[in-house]
Amino acid sequence: MNPGKKVFQAKAPDKGSFPLDHDGECKEFMVQYMKCLQQNNNSNSKCRPESKRYLECRMDRELMTKEDFELLGHHTALHTGKVDR
């Protein structure tokens, strides 16, 4: 270590940031979600299962912080009468 030189310390991304999937680990899920949006006039409510699978992929591969799906807008039957697939 050289005195006078700053050492770069990597840190986890800030909450709300969305690191890029450079290796395409979740590309298939993203494409399915985007196709669903196109087919449904960009209506997110009709693409909930695809959205959930995409977010789940990103969380499993540490491309985003693991969050409770309820906090991400995916509510269970208890709250909405519908169950996310």
N, C-alpha and C positions, 0 to 999 in steps of 0.2 A: 504494500500500500504506500503510495506516495503522499507525503504531506502536501497539502494545498490542492490535491485533486479530490473532487467530490465522488463519492461512491453512490452508484445508482442502486436503489433498493426497490425491487418490484413489489407491487402490492396488488391485492385482489381488486377487481373492478368495482367501482362504486355501484351501489344499488340503483337500479334503473338503467344501467348501461347494458349494452347488448353486444358482447364480443362476436366478431364474425366467425362463421363456421368455415375456416380456411380449408379444412380437409373434407368438407362435404358430408360429414357424418350424419347430418339430419336433413340432407337435401331432399331425399325421397318424401319425407313427411312435409317439408316446406312446399314442395311441388304439389302434393295432394291438397294441401290447404289452399294454395293459390288457385288451383283449378276449381275447387269448390266455390271459392269467392267469385270467380269469373262466371261460373254457371248459375250463381244465385244473386246476380246483380249486386255484388259486394255486401251481401247481408251476412254479417258475422254470426248471427243467431242460428243460421241454417248450417253453419260449418263448425259448430262446437266440438264434435268428436275429432275432426281433423286438427283443430287448434290445440286441443288437449294432447293429442299424440305428438304433435310437433314440440310443444313446450316440455312434455315429459322426456322426449329424446334429448333436448337441450340440457335439461336438469341432470339426466342420467350421465351425460358426457361432460358435465361441469362447464358448460358453455353459458350457464346462468345459475344463479343461486337457487337452491331448492326452496320452493314456496308451497304453502298449502294451496291447492287448486281453488278453494273457496276465495282466497285473497286475489286470485287471478280471474275471478268472474265465472268460475265453473262451479255452480251450486248443485247440491244434491237434491234428491226428491223431497226431502224434508222441507226445503225452502221454496222450490219452484213447482213441485208436482211432476217434474221431469228428471230423468236420470241421464247424465252424460255417459256416452258409450266409451 
